[in-house]
């Protein structure tokens, strides 16, 4: 098994187990699938969830709920 993966779909190769880690050093334990099915960094995903649920972002959520496109 090759240790570092580079190029297109490197996260997918790490997720499937054919590579040990990405070129950025992420291992399978550092990756997670998001709700769209994309493989993303667990750390970045947690930060985005925290940011989305913050008070700072509440005005954006309100504006989207008021202006639903029909």
mmCIF file of the N, C-alpha and C atoms, coordinates in Angstrom:
data_MODEL
# 
_entry.id   MODEL 
# 
loop_
_atom_site.group_PDB 
_atom_site.id 
_atom_site.type_symbol 
_atom_site.label_atom_id 
_atom_site.label_alt_id 
_atom_site.label_comp_id 
_atom_site.label_asym_id 
_atom_site.label_entity_id 
_atom_site.label_seq_id 
_atom_site.pdbx_PDB_ins_code 
_atom_site.Cartn_x 
_atom_site.Cartn_y 
_atom_site.Cartn_z 
_atom_site.occupancy 
_atom_site.B_iso_or_equiv 
_atom_site.pdbx_formal_charge 
_atom_site.auth_seq_id 
_atom_site.auth_comp_id 
_atom_site.auth_asym_id 
_atom_site.auth_atom_id 
_atom_site.pdbx_PDB_model_num 
ATOM 1   N N  . UNK A 1 1  ? 0.840   -1.173 0.000  1.00 0.00 ? 1  UNK A N  1 
ATOM 2   C CA . UNK A 1 1  ? 0.000   0.000  0.000  1.00 0.00 ? 1  UNK A CA 1 
ATOM 3   C C  . UNK A 1 1  ? 0.889   1.241  0.000  1.00 0.00 ? 1  UNK A C  1 
ATOM 4   N N  . UNK A 1 2  ? 0.567   2.177  -0.890 1.00 0.00 ? 2  UNK A N  1 
ATOM 5   C CA . UNK A 1 2  ? 1.289   3.440  -0.938 1.00 0.00 ? 2  UNK A CA 1 
ATOM 6   C C  . UNK A 1 2  ? 0.859   4.299  0.239  1.00 0.00 ? 2  UNK A C  1 
ATOM 7   N N  . UNK A 1 3  ? 1.777   5.073  0.780  1.00 0.00 ? 3  UNK A N  1 
ATOM 8   C CA . UNK A 1 3  ? 1.478   5.859  1.971  1.00 0.00 ? 3  UNK A CA 1 
ATOM 9   C C  . UNK A 1 3  ? 0.741   7.144  1.630  1.00 0.00 ? 3  UNK A C  1 
ATOM 10  N N  . UNK A 1 4  ? 1.315   8.014  0.796  1.00 0.00 ? 4  UNK A N  1 
ATOM 11  C CA . UNK A 1 4  ? 0.693   9.298  0.487  1.00 0.00 ? 4  UNK A CA 1 
ATOM 12  C C  . UNK A 1 4  ? -0.041  9.244  -0.841 1.00 0.00 ? 4  UNK A C  1 
ATOM 13  N N  . UNK A 1 5  ? -1.216  9.861  -0.861 1.00 0.00 ? 5  UNK A N  1 
ATOM 14  C CA . UNK A 1 5  ? -2.002  9.950  -2.074 1.00 0.00 ? 5  UNK A CA 1 
ATOM 15  C C  . UNK A 1 5  ? -1.956  11.379 -2.589 1.00 0.00 ? 5  UNK A C  1 
ATOM 16  N N  . UNK A 1 6  ? -1.825  11.535 -3.901 1.00 0.00 ? 6  UNK A N  1 
ATOM 17  C CA . UNK A 1 6  ? -1.816  12.862 -4.515 1.00 0.00 ? 6  UNK A CA 1 
ATOM 18  C C  . UNK A 1 6  ? -2.780  12.862 -5.693 1.00 0.00 ? 6  UNK A C  1 
ATOM 19  N N  . UNK A 1 7  ? -3.300  14.032 -6.014 1.00 0.00 ? 7  UNK A N  1 
ATOM 20  C CA . UNK A 1 7  ? -4.098  14.183 -7.220 1.00 0.00 ? 7  UNK A CA 1 
ATOM 21  C C  . UNK A 1 7  ? -5.589  14.080 -6.992 1.00 0.00 ? 7  UNK A C  1 
ATOM 22  N N  . UNK A 1 8  ? -6.282  13.799 -8.098 1.00 0.00 ? 8  UNK A N  1 
ATOM 23  C CA . UNK A 1 8  ? -7.739  13.752 -8.098 1.00 0.00 ? 8  UNK A CA 1 
ATOM 24  C C  . UNK A 1 8  ? -8.226  12.593 -7.228 1.00 0.00 ? 8  UNK A C  1 
ATOM 25  N N  . UNK A 1 9  ? -9.256  12.843 -6.464 1.00 0.00 ? 9  UNK A N  1 
ATOM 26  C CA . UNK A 1 9  ? -9.908  11.836 -5.611 1.00 0.00 ? 9  UNK A CA 1 
ATOM 27  C C  . UNK A 1 9  ? -8.986  11.252 -4.551 1.00 0.00 ? 9  UNK A C  1 
ATOM 28  N N  . UNK A 1 10 ? -8.039  12.027 -4.068 1.00 0.00 ? 10 UNK A N  1 
ATOM 29  C CA . UNK A 1 10 ? -7.127  11.500 -3.060 1.00 0.00 ? 10 UNK A CA 1 
ATOM 30  C C  . UNK A 1 10 ? -7.872  11.145 -1.779 1.00 0.00 ? 10 UNK A C  1 
ATOM 31  N N  . UNK A 1 11 ? -8.875  11.930 -1.403 1.00 0.00 ? 11 UNK A N  1 
ATOM 32  C CA . UNK A 1 11 ? -9.631  11.624 -0.186 1.00 0.00 ? 11 UNK A CA 1 
ATOM 33  C C  . UNK A 1 11 ? -10.432 10.343 -0.358 1.00 0.00 ? 11 UNK A C  1 
ATOM 34  N N  . UNK A 1 12 ? -10.947 10.118 -1.554 1.00 0.00 ? 12 UNK A N  1 
ATOM 35  C CA . UNK A 1 12 ? -11.689 8.895  -1.829 1.00 0.00 ? 12 UNK A CA 1 
ATOM 36  C C  . UNK A 1 12 ? -10.787 7.669  -1.698 1.00 0.00 ? 12 UNK A C  1 
ATOM 37  N N  . UNK A 1 13 ? -9.575  7.769  -2.201 1.00 0.00 ? 13 UNK A N  1 
ATOM 38  C CA . UNK A 1 13 ? -8.625  6.650  -2.095 1.00 0.00 ? 13 UNK A CA 1 
ATOM 39  C C  . UNK A 1 13 ? -8.271  6.350  -0.642 1.00 0.00 ? 13 UNK A C  1 
ATOM 40  N N  . UNK A 1 14 ? -8.126  7.394  0.157  1.00 0.00 ? 14 UNK A N  1 
ATOM 41  C CA . UNK A 1 14 ? -7.832  7.203  1.580  1.00 0.00 ? 14 UNK A CA 1 
ATOM 42  C C  . UNK A 1 14 ? -9.052  6.601  2.264  1.00 0.00 ? 14 UNK A C  1 
ATOM 43  N N  . UNK A 1 15 ? -10.242 7.084  1.917  1.00 0.00 ? 15 UNK A N  1 
ATOM 44  C CA . UNK A 1 15 ? -11.491 6.593  2.514  1.00 0.00 ? 15 UNK A CA 1 
ATOM 45  C C  . UNK A 1 15 ? -11.676 5.102  2.227  1.00 0.00 ? 15 UNK A C  1 
ATOM 46  N N  . UNK A 1 16 ? -11.354 4.681  0.992  1.00 0.00 ? 16 UNK A N  1 
ATOM 47  C CA . UNK A 1 16 ? -11.513 3.277  0.606  1.00 0.00 ? 16 UNK A CA 1 
ATOM 48  C C  . UNK A 1 16 ? -10.399 2.383  1.130  1.00 0.00 ? 16 UNK A C  1 
ATOM 49  N N  . UNK A 1 17 ? -9.295  2.975  1.566  1.00 0.00 ? 17 UNK A N  1 
ATOM 50  C CA . UNK A 1 17 ? -8.226  2.188  2.156  1.00 0.00 ? 17 UNK A CA 1 
ATOM 51  C C  . UNK A 1 17 ? -7.093  1.826  1.221  1.00 0.00 ? 17 UNK A C  1 
ATOM 52  N N  . UNK A 1 18 ? -7.133  2.295  -0.026 1.00 0.00 ? 18 UNK A N  1 
ATOM 53  C CA . UNK A 1 18 ? -6.041  1.962  -0.937 1.00 0.00 ? 18 UNK A CA 1 
ATOM 54  C C  . UNK A 1 18 ? -4.812  2.839  -0.703 1.00 0.00 ? 18 UNK A C  1 
ATOM 55  N N  . UNK A 1 19 ? -4.988  3.940  0.021  1.00 0.00 ? 19 UNK A N  1 
ATOM 56  C CA . UNK A 1 19 ? -3.875  4.808  0.396  1.00 0.00 ? 19 UNK A CA 1 
ATOM 57  C C  . UNK A 1 19 ? -3.925  5.065  1.896  1.00 0.00 ? 19 UNK A C  1 
ATOM 58  N N  . UNK A 1 20 ? -2.788  5.376  2.464  1.00 0.00 ? 20 UNK A N  1 
ATOM 59  C CA . UNK A 1 20 ? -2.689  5.585  3.910  1.00 0.00 ? 20 UNK A CA 1 
ATOM 60  C C  . UNK A 1 20 ? -3.165  6.978  4.319  1.00 0.00 ? 20 UNK A C  1 
ATOM 61  N N  . UNK A 1 21 ? -2.698  8.023  3.603  1.00 0.00 ? 21 UNK A N  1 
ATOM 62  C CA . UNK A 1 21 ? -3.099  9.391  3.946  1.00 0.00 ? 21 UNK A CA 1 
ATOM 63  C C  . UNK A 1 21 ? -3.025  10.294 2.723  1.00 0.00 ? 21 UNK A C  1 
ATOM 64  N N  . UNK A 1 22 ? -3.689  11.459 2.833  1.00 0.00 ? 22 UNK A N  1 
ATOM 65  C CA . UNK A 1 22 ? -3.688  12.430 1.742  1.00 0.00 ? 22 UNK A CA 1 
ATOM 66  C C  . UNK A 1 22 ? -2.363  13.179 1.723  1.00 0.00 ? 22 UNK A C  1 
ATOM 67  N N  . UNK A 1 23 ? -2.177  13.996 0.690  1.00 0.00 ? 23 UNK A N  1 
ATOM 68  C CA . UNK A 1 23 ? -0.945  14.778 0.611  1.00 0.00 ? 23 UNK A CA 1 
ATOM 69  C C  . UNK A 1 23 ? -0.877  15.802 1.730  1.00 0.00 ? 23 UNK A C  1 
ATOM 70  N N  . UNK A 1 24 ? -2.022  16.193 2.275  1.00 0.00 ? 24 UNK A N  1 
ATOM 71  C CA . UNK A 1 24 ? -2.061  17.118 3.408  1.00 0.00 ? 24 UNK A CA 1 
ATOM 72  C C  . UNK A 1 24 ? -1.877  16.429 4.742  1.00 0.00 ? 24 UNK A C  1 
ATOM 73  N N  . UNK A 1 25 ? -1.795  15.095 4.740  1.00 0.00 ? 25 UNK A N  1 
ATOM 74  C CA . UNK A 1 25 ? -1.545  14.350 5.964  1.00 0.00 ? 25 UNK A CA 1 
ATOM 75  C C  . UNK A 1 25 ? -2.784  13.825 6.663  1.00 0.00 ? 25 UNK A C  1 
ATOM 76  N N  . UNK A 1 26 ? -3.971  13.947 6.033  1.00 0.00 ? 26 UNK A N  1 
ATOM 77  C CA . UNK A 1 26 ? -5.197  13.450 6.654  1.00 0.00 ? 26 UNK A CA 1 
ATOM 78  C C  . UNK A 1 26 ? -5.304  11.940 6.487  1.00 0.00 ? 26 UNK A C  1 
ATOM 79  N N  . UNK A 1 27 ? -5.624  11.252 7.582  1.00 0.00 ? 27 UNK A N  1 
ATOM 80  C CA . UNK A 1 27 ? -5.855  9.816  7.536  1.00 0.00 ? 27 UNK A CA 1 
ATOM 81  C C  . UNK A 1 27 ? -7.355  9.565  7.553  1.00 0.00 ? 27 UNK A C  1 
ATOM 82  N N  . UNK A 1 28 ? -7.768  8.306  7.434  1.00 0.00 ? 28 UNK A N  1 
ATOM 83  C CA . UNK A 1 28 ? -9.193  7.992  7.383  1.00 0.00 ? 28 UNK A CA 1 
ATOM 84  C C  . UNK A 1 28 ? -9.909  8.450  8.643  1.00 0.00 ? 28 UNK A C  1 
ATOM 85  N N  . UNK A 1 29 ? -9.247  8.395  9.775  1.00 0.00 ? 29 UNK A N  1 
ATOM 86  C CA . UNK A 1 29 ? -9.877  8.822  11.026 1.00 0.00 ? 29 UNK A CA 1 
ATOM 87  C C  . UNK A 1 29 ? -10.125 10.328 11.056 1.00 0.00 ? 29 UNK A C  1 
ATOM 88  N N  . UNK A 1 30 ? -9.467  11.086 10.162 1.00 0.00 ? 30 UNK A N  1 
ATOM 89  C CA . UNK A 1 30 ? -9.643  12.539 10.091 1.00 0.00 ? 30 UNK A CA 1 
ATOM 90  C C  . UNK A 1 30 ? -10.707 12.944 9.076  1.00 0.00 ? 30 UNK A C  1 
ATOM 91  N N  . UNK A 1 31 ? -11.300 11.978 8.375  1.00 0.00 ? 31 UNK A N  1 
ATOM 92  C CA . UNK A 1 31 ? -12.264 12.273 7.321  1.00 0.00 ? 31 UNK A CA 1 
ATOM 93  C C  . UNK A 1 31 ? -13.662 11.823 7.720  1.00 0.00 ? 31 UNK A C  1 
ATOM 94  N N  . UNK A 1 32 ? -14.670 12.492 7.144  1.00 0.00 ? 32 UNK A N  1 
ATOM 95  C CA . UNK A 1 32 ? -16.068 12.162 7.408  1.00 0.00 ? 32 UNK A CA 1 
ATOM 96  C C  . UNK A 1 32 ? -16.868 12.509 6.153  1.00 0.00 ? 32 UNK A C  1 
ATOM 97  N N  . UNK A 1 33 ? -18.008 11.827 5.931  1.00 0.00 ? 33 UNK A N  1 
ATOM 98  C CA . UNK A 1 33 ? -18.880 12.167 4.811  1.00 0.00 ? 33 UNK A CA 1 
ATOM 99  C C  . UNK A 1 33 ? -19.893 13.203 5.270  1.00 0.00 ? 33 UNK A C  1 
ATOM 100 N N  . UNK A 1 34 ? -20.116 14.235 4.447  1.00 0.00 ? 34 UNK A N  1 
ATOM 101 C CA . UNK A 1 34 ? -21.114 15.238 4.798  1.00 0.00 ? 34 UNK A CA 1 
ATOM 102 C C  . UNK A 1 34 ? -22.478 14.807 4.279  1.00 0.00 ? 34 UNK A C  1 
ATOM 103 N N  . UNK A 1 35 ? -23.498 15.655 4.452  1.00 0.00 ? 35 UNK A N  1 
ATOM 104 C CA . UNK A 1 35 ? -24.852 15.260 4.076  1.00 0.00 ? 35 UNK A CA 1 
ATOM 105 C C  . UNK A 1 35 ? -25.027 15.130 2.564  1.00 0.00 ? 35 UNK A C  1 
ATOM 106 N N  . UNK A 1 36 ? -24.124 15.694 1.793  1.00 0.00 ? 36 UNK A N  1 
ATOM 107 C CA . UNK A 1 36 ? -24.175 15.553 0.336  1.00 0.00 ? 36 UNK A CA 1 
ATOM 108 C C  . UNK A 1 36 ? -23.400 14.335 -0.151 1.00 0.00 ? 36 UNK A C  1 
ATOM 109 N N  . UNK A 1 37 ? -22.731 13.647 0.759  1.00 0.00 ? 37 UNK A N  1 
ATOM 110 C CA . UNK A 1 37 ? -21.974 12.462 0.401  1.00 0.00 ? 37 UNK A CA 1 
ATOM 111 C C  . UNK A 1 37 ? -20.527 12.732 0.032  1.00 0.00 ? 37 UNK A C  1 
ATOM 112 N N  . UNK A 1 38 ? -20.072 13.974 0.202  1.00 0.00 ? 38 UNK A N  1 
ATOM 113 C CA . UNK A 1 38 ? -18.683 14.299 -0.093 1.00 0.00 ? 38 UNK A CA 1 
ATOM 114 C C  . UNK A 1 38 ? -17.803 13.982 1.106  1.00 0.00 ? 38 UNK A C  1 
ATOM 115 N N  . UNK A 1 39 ? -16.589 13.574 0.853  1.00 0.00 ? 39 UNK A N  1 
ATOM 116 C CA . UNK A 1 39 ? -15.646 13.274 1.923  1.00 0.00 ? 39 UNK A CA 1 
ATOM 117 C C  . UNK A 1 39 ? -14.911 14.557 2.266  1.00 0.00 ? 39 UNK A C  1 
ATOM 118 N N  . UNK A 1 40 ? -15.051 14.979 3.516  1.00 0.00 ? 40 UNK A N  1 
ATOM 119 C CA . UNK A 1 40 ? -14.465 16.244 3.967  1.00 0.00 ? 40 UNK A CA 1 
ATOM 120 C C  . UNK A 1 40 ? -13.688 16.015 5.250  1.00 0.00 ? 40 UNK A C  1 
ATOM 121 N N  . UNK A 1 41 ? -12.901 16.997 5.624  1.00 0.00 ? 41 UNK A N  1 
ATOM 122 C CA . UNK A 1 41 ? -12.144 16.946 6.868  1.00 0.00 ? 41 UNK A CA 1 
ATOM 123 C C  . UNK A 1 41 ? -13.100 17.018 8.055  1.00 0.00 ? 41 UNK A C  1 
ATOM 124 N N  . UNK A 1 42 ? -12.914 16.157 9.026  1.00 0.00 ? 42 UNK A N  1 
ATOM 125 C CA . UNK A 1 42 ? -13.762 16.151 10.217 1.00 0.00 ? 42 UNK A CA 1 
ATOM 126 C C  . UNK A 1 42 ? -13.620 17.457 10.993 1.00 0.00 ? 42 UNK A C  1 
ATOM 127 N N  . UNK A 1 43 ? -12.406 17.967 11.073 1.00 0.00 ? 43 UNK A N  1 
ATOM 128 C CA . UNK A 1 43 ? -12.148 19.209 11.796 1.00 0.00 ? 43 UNK A CA 1 
ATOM 129 C C  . UNK A 1 43 ? -12.868 20.384 11.131 1.00 0.00 ? 43 UNK A C  1 
ATOM 130 N N  . UNK A 1 44 ? -12.781 20.473 9.814  1.00 0.00 ? 44 UNK A N  1 
ATOM 131 C CA . UNK A 1 44 ? -13.439 21.557 9.082  1.00 0.00 ? 44 UNK A CA 1 
ATOM 132 C C  . UNK A 1 44 ? -14.955 21.429 9.160  1.00 0.00 ? 44 UNK A C  1 
ATOM 133 N N  . UNK A 1 45 ? -15.458 20.197 9.120  1.00 0.00 ? 45 UNK A N  1 
ATOM 134 C CA . UNK A 1 45 ? -16.895 19.965 9.210  1.00 0.00 ? 45 UNK A CA 1 
ATOM 135 C C  . UNK A 1 45 ? -17.438 20.405 10.566 1.00 0.00 ? 45 UNK A C  1 
ATOM 136 N N  . UNK A 1 46 ? -16.739 20.060 11.625 1.00 0.00 ? 46 UNK A N  1 
ATOM 137 C CA . UNK A 1 46 ? -17.165 20.465 12.969 1.00 0.00 ? 46 UNK A CA 1 
ATOM 138 C C  . UNK A 1 46 ? -17.132 21.980 13.130 1.00 0.00 ? 46 UNK A C  1 
ATOM 139 N N  . UNK A 1 47 ? -16.117 22.623 12.566 1.00 0.00 ? 47 UNK A N  1 
ATOM 140 C CA . UNK A 1 47 ? -16.013 24.082 12.646 1.00 0.00 ? 47 UNK A CA 1 
ATOM 141 C C  . UNK A 1 47 ? -17.160 24.747 11.893 1.00 0.00 ? 47 UNK A C  1 
ATOM 142 N N  . UNK A 1 48 ? -17.530 24.202 10.736 1.00 0.00 ? 48 UNK A N  1 
ATOM 143 C CA . UNK A 1 48 ? -18.624 24.769 9.947  1.00 0.00 ? 48 UNK A CA 1 
ATOM 144 C C  . UNK A 1 48 ? -19.958 24.603 10.668 1.00 0.00 ? 48 UNK A C  1 
ATOM 145 N N  . UNK A 1 49 ? -20.172 23.442 11.307 1.00 0.00 ? 49 UNK A N  1 
ATOM 146 C CA . UNK A 1 49 ? -21.410 23.230 12.068 1.00 0.00 ? 49 UNK A CA 1 
ATOM 147 C C  . UNK A 1 49 ? -21.493 24.200 13.237 1.00 0.00 ? 49 UNK A C  1 
ATOM 148 N N  . UNK A 1 50 ? -20.384 24.405 13.902 1.00 0.00 ? 50 UNK A N  1 
ATOM 149 C CA . UNK A 1 50 ? -20.349 25.331 15.033 1.00 0.00 ? 50 UNK A CA 1 
ATOM 150 C C  . UNK A 1 50 ? -20.620 26.758 14.561 1.00 0.00 ? 50 UNK A C  1 
ATOM 151 N N  . UNK A 1 51 ? -20.027 27.133 13.442 1.00 0.00 ? 51 UNK A N  1 
ATOM 152 C CA . UNK A 1 51 ? -20.212 28.472 12.888 1.00 0.00 ? 51 UNK A CA 1 
ATOM 153 C C  . UNK A 1 51 ? -21.663 28.677 12.440 1.00 0.00 ? 51 UNK A C  1 
ATOM 154 N N  . UNK A 1 52 ? -22.281 27.664 11.846 1.00 0.00 ? 52 UNK A N  1 
ATOM 155 C CA . UNK A 1 52 ? -23.656 27.755 11.359 1.00 0.00 ? 52 UNK A CA 1 
ATOM 156 C C  . UNK A 1 52 ? -24.638 27.941 12.510 1.00 0.00 ? 52 UNK A C  1 
ATOM 157 N N  . UNK A 1 53 ? -24.346 27.324 13.647 1.00 0.00 ? 53 UNK A N  1 
ATOM 158 C CA . UNK A 1 53 ? -25.245 27.410 14.796 1.00 0.00 ? 53 UNK A CA 1 
ATOM 159 C C  . UNK A 1 53 ? -24.936 28.584 15.713 1.00 0.00 ? 53 UNK A C  1 
ATOM 160 N N  . UNK A 1 54 ? -24.018 29.441 15.330 1.00 0.00 ? 54 UNK A N  1 
ATOM 161 C CA . UNK A 1 54 ? -23.652 30.567 16.183 1.00 0.00 ? 54 UNK A CA 1 
ATOM 162 C C  . UNK A 1 54 ? -24.664 31.703 16.058 1.00 0.00 ? 54 UNK A C  1 
ATOM 163 N N  . UNK A 1 55 ? -24.654 32.605 17.034 1.00 0.00 ? 55 UNK A N  1 
ATOM 164 C CA . UNK A 1 55 ? -25.545 33.762 17.013 1.00 0.00 ? 55 UNK A CA 1 
ATOM 165 C C  . UNK A 1 55 ? -25.193 34.696 15.864 1.00 0.00 ? 55 UNK A C  1 
ATOM 166 N N  . UNK A 1 56 ? -23.936 34.726 15.493 1.00 0.00 ? 56 UNK A N  1 
ATOM 167 C CA . UNK A 1 56 ? -23.472 35.597 14.422 1.00 0.00 ? 56 UNK A CA 1 
ATOM 168 C C  . UNK A 1 56 ? -24.145 35.259 13.088 1.00 0.00 ? 56 UNK A C  1 
ATOM 169 N N  . UNK A 1 57 ? -24.497 34.021 12.899 1.00 0.00 ? 57 UNK A N  1 
ATOM 170 C CA . UNK A 1 57 ? -25.050 33.542 11.640 1.00 0.00 ? 57 UNK A CA 1 
ATOM 171 C C  . UNK A 1 57 ? -26.572 33.538 11.650 1.00 0.00 ? 57 UNK A C  1 
ATOM 172 N N  . UNK A 1 58 ? -27.196 33.890 12.778 1.00 0.00 ? 58 UNK A N  1 
ATOM 173 C CA . UNK A 1 58 ? -28.652 33.814 12.923 1.00 0.00 ? 58 UNK A CA 1 
ATOM 174 C C  . UNK A 1 58 ? -29.375 34.704 11.921 1.00 0.00 ? 58 UNK A C  1 
ATOM 175 N N  . UNK A 1 59 ? -28.861 35.889 11.643 1.00 0.00 ? 59 UNK A N  1 
ATOM 176 C CA . UNK A 1 59 ? -29.528 36.793 10.704 1.00 0.00 ? 59 UNK A CA 1 
ATOM 177 C C  . UNK A 1 59 ? -29.584 36.214 9.297  1.00 0.00 ? 59 UNK A C  1 
ATOM 178 N N  . UNK A 1 60 ? -28.608 35.444 8.915  1.00 0.00 ? 60 UNK A N  1 
ATOM 179 C CA . UNK A 1 60 ? -28.610 34.825 7.593  1.00 0.00 ? 60 UNK A CA 1 
ATOM 180 C C  . UNK A 1 60 ? -29.668 33.734 7.536  1.00 0.00 ? 60 UNK A C  1 
ATOM 181 N N  . UNK A 1 61 ? -29.769 32.922 8.590  1.00 0.00 ? 61 UNK A N  1 
ATOM 182 C CA . UNK A 1 61 ? -30.786 31.877 8.629  1.00 0.00 ? 61 UNK A CA 1 
ATOM 183 C C  . UNK A 1 61 ? -32.183 32.480 8.595  1.00 0.00 ? 61 UNK A C  1 
ATOM 184 N N  . UNK A 1 62 ? -32.394 33.590 9.303  1.00 0.00 ? 62 UNK A N  1 
ATOM 185 C CA . UNK A 1 62 ? -33.699 34.251 9.313  1.00 0.00 ? 62 UNK A CA 1 
ATOM 186 C C  . UNK A 1 62 ? -34.061 34.774 7.933  1.00 0.00 ? 62 UNK A C  1 
ATOM 187 N N  . UNK A 1 63 ? -33.114 35.378 7.252  1.00 0.00 ? 63 UNK A N  1 
ATOM 188 C CA . UNK A 1 63 ? -33.403 35.931 5.929  1.00 0.00 ? 63 UNK A CA 1 
ATOM 189 C C  . UNK A 1 63 ? -33.745 34.830 4.930  1.00 0.00 ? 63 UNK A C  1 
ATOM 190 N N  . UNK A 1 64 ? -33.116 33.674 5.040  1.00 0.00 ? 64 UNK A N  1 
ATOM 191 C CA . UNK A 1 64 ? -33.448 32.578 4.146  1.00 0.00 ? 64 UNK A CA 1 
ATOM 192 C C  . UNK A 1 64 ? -34.820 32.000 4.456  1.00 0.00 ? 64 UNK A C  1 
ATOM 193 N N  . UNK A 1 65 ? -35.188 31.928 5.719  1.00 0.00 ? 65 UNK A N  1 
ATOM 194 C CA . UNK A 1 65 ? -36.492 31.369 6.064  1.00 0.00 ? 65 UNK A CA 1 
ATOM 195 C C  . UNK A 1 65 ? -37.624 32.308 5.659  1.00 0.00 ? 65 UNK A C  1 
ATOM 196 N N  . UNK A 1 66 ? -37.390 33.622 5.656  1.00 0.00 ? 66 UNK A N  1 
ATOM 197 C CA . UNK A 1 66 ? -38.417 34.593 5.265  1.00 0.00 ? 66 UNK A CA 1 
ATOM 198 C C  . UNK A 1 66 ? -38.566 34.681 3.753  1.00 0.00 ? 66 UNK A C  1 
ATOM 199 N N  . UNK A 1 67 ? -37.500 34.508 3.030  1.00 0.00 ? 67 UNK A N  1 
ATOM 200 C CA . UNK A 1 67 ? -37.501 34.693 1.576  1.00 0.00 ? 67 UNK A CA 1 
ATOM 201 C C  . UNK A 1 67 ? -37.430 33.362 0.836  1.00 0.00 ? 67 UNK A C  1 
ATOM 202 N N  . UNK A 1 68 ? -38.359 32.472 1.128  1.00 0.00 ? 68 UNK A N  1 
ATOM 203 C CA . UNK A 1 68 ? -38.378 31.188 0.431  1.00 0.00 ? 68 UNK A CA 1 
ATOM 204 C C  . UNK A 1 68 ? -38.863 31.388 -1.002 1.00 0.00 ? 68 UNK A C  1 
ATOM 205 N N  . UNK A 1 69 ? -38.160 30.825 -1.948 1.00 0.00 ? 69 UNK A N  1 
ATOM 206 C CA . UNK A 1 69 ? -38.572 30.918 -3.342 1.00 0.00 ? 69 UNK A CA 1 
ATOM 207 C C  . UNK A 1 69 ? -39.612 29.852 -3.621 1.00 0.00 ? 69 UNK A C  1 
ATOM 208 N N  . UNK A 1 70 ? -40.638 30.238 -4.347 1.00 0.00 ? 70 UNK A N  1 
ATOM 209 C CA . UNK A 1 70 ? -41.728 29.291 -4.634 1.00 0.00 ? 70 UNK A CA 1 
ATOM 210 C C  . UNK A 1 70 ? -41.830 29.030 -6.110 1.00 0.00 ? 70 UNK A C  1 
# 
